[in-house]
Amino acid sequence: MELFYHPLSRYSQKVLIALYEKQANFYPRVIELSDPLSRREFCDFYPPGKLPLLKSKSGELIPESSIIIEFIDSEFSTGTRLFPIDRRIALDTRLQDRLIDNDFSNVLFELEHQKLEDGDQNHIMIKQLENDISQFLGYLDKKLEKNHWLCSDGLTLADCALFPCLHCAQDYFKLFQYDNLNRYWHQAQLRGSYLQVKEEVELAAGDVLSGRRPIP
């Protein structure tokens, strides 16, 4: 298998965590979409030009992080089962994954964009985005009252989606104010899959700061 991704993309990080949890072998292909030549070559290969993208052993191209993770969970019996057998928990896993992507990751991306804007910032917009994320953090904290991981006692797709968001959110929000979420985040940072992704993120971020790699 080949994974086309960028280490600073949260959706790519989500898939990497899942691959490491499944102990799956894959060939990493880092794509710099901000580089015109790299973007053109990738779009020639995959016209939508979106990351991450998985190329299966049979040559099938599989886009979208959640679909990629469902594919690898069904393909590999090793490692962590990311979609629970229990139908009720599996449905909740899919729901939390969608909520995290739409109501956390995407909103966080917009917040980052607003904070990086030159000149006068839209302070009202920033405040609204911060309030939206704070409300979602409160929702997560409430949900974690009864579960070790987000949806059950076992790590799932939803946790793969949440780890990268919390890694970024800790720079903007005081996660220690949420007792259950703070406990969850501490245990997440000890997870081997997270540590592997974190190391790659830090290396990529260092390359960006040094000018060796463009910002994705």
N, C-alpha and C positions, 0 to 999 in steps of 0.2 A: 504494500500500500504506500501511497504518497500523500502527504498532507501539504497543501499550499496554504500558507498562513503568514501572519506577521506577529512576532512576540509581543508587541505593544498593543495589539488589538484584543479587547476583552473577550470577544466571541471566539477568537483563536485560542486564547488562554483557556477558555471553557472546554474546548475540544481537547487541548493538550492534557488538561487534568483528567479527562475521561480516558484518554489513551493510556496514560500512566496508571490509572486505577485498574484498567483492564489488562495491564502488562502486555500491551500489544506492540509488536514491532512495526515500525513505519519509517519511511524515508522522508525527512523534513526538507521542505523547499520554501525558504523564506522569500516572500515577494514584496518588493518595495513599490507600492502603487503610486507613491509620490515622485518616483523617478520615471520620466516619460518613456524611456526605452524599456524598462522593466514592465511598466503598465501595458505598453503596446504588445510586447511578447506574450504576456499573460492573457490579454484580451483576444489575441489571435488564437490562443489555445482554448480559452473559455470566454466567449463574447460578453456575458454579463459582467465579467471582471470583478466579482465579489469574493471576498475572503471571509471565512476559511472555505476550502474546497478539498474534498477527499477523492482520490483516485483509487478505486478498489483493485484487487489483484486481477480481476477480469477486465479492467479498463473502464468500468462504469464511473462516471463523474457524479459525486454526491455533494450538493451544496447545503447551506444552512446548518448552523451549529447543532441544533436539537435533532435534526434528521440524521446528521453524521453520527451523533452519539447513539441514537437508537439503532442505527445500522451496526456500529461496532459492538454494541452490547449484545445484539443477536448473533453476530459473527464469532465472537470470542467467549468461550465458557470460562476462561481464566479470570482471576482477579475479582473485582467488586461487581456485583449485579447492580446495574444503575437504574433498571426499571423493575420495581418489586413485582413478585408474583401475585400478591394480594391485589385484586382489581381496584379496590377502594383507594389503597395507598398509591397505586400506579396512576390513577386519575388525578389524585391530589399532586403527585409529582409533576405531571404534565401541566397542571394548573399553576403551580408555584413557579415552574420554569418560565411560563409565558408572562406571569406577573413580574418576575425579576427582570426579564429582558425588556418588557415594555415600560414598566413603572419605576424601574431602578436604573438599569444600565443605560437606556436611551435618554432618560432624564439627566443622569449623571454626565453623559456626553454633552448634552446641551449646556449644562452648568459649566463644564470645563471650557466649552467654546465661548460662552459669555465672559468668563473670567480672563480669557486670553485676548479678548478684543482690545484693540488699541483705542485710545481716546476715551471719551466719556462712556462709562459702562451703563447698561440698562439696569440700574439698581433695583427697580421694581421687579423686573424679570428675574434677576438673580435671587432676590428674596423669595419670590414665589416658587422657584425651582428648589431652593433650600428647604422651604416649608413642605413641599411635596415629598422630598426625599426623607425629611425628618418624620413625616407621617408614616411613610413606608417602613422606616427603621422601627418605629413603634409597633407596626403590624407584625414585623418579623420577630420582635422581642416577645410579643404576646404568644405567637405561634410556637416559640421555642420553650414555653413553660413546661410542656409535657414530653417533648422529643429530644433525644440526644443530638440527632442531626435534624435537618429541617422538616422532613416528612415522616421520619420513623427513626428507629434505633440504628438503621443502616444508611450509609451514604448513598445518595441517588443523583440522578441528572440535575435536580434542583440545586444541590450543593455545588456541583460543577459550575453552574451558572452564577451562584452567589459568591463564591470565593473571590473571583477577580473583581467584583463590584466592591466588596468590603476592603480589598487591598487598596483600591483607589479612594474609597469614601473615607478611610481613616485619616486622609490628609485634610479633609474638609469638615468632618463631623467628630464629635466626642463619643466614640462608640462605648466607652466605659460607663457612660450614663445609662446604658441599657443593660441591666444585669444579665438577663438570659442571652442576649446577643453577644455581650462581652465574653461570657463563658464559651459560647459557641466559637467566636472568632479566635480565642486563645487555643482551643483544641484544633481548629482548622489549620492554624499556623504550624502545628506539629506534624501535620499530615505529609507523608513523603511526596505525594503528587503535587501538592501546593509548593513545597520547598523546591522541587525541580523546576516548576514554572517560574517561581519567584527569581531563581538564579538566572534564568534566561531573560526575564524581563529586565533585571538589573544590568545585565551585560548589554542588552539592546539599548537601554536608556543611556548607558555610558557612551555608547557609540554615537548616539544622536548628539549628546552634549559636546563630544569631542570633534564633531563634524565629519566623522567617518561614514555616517549613515544619515540619510534624510529622515525627517519626521514623517511617519506614515499618515 
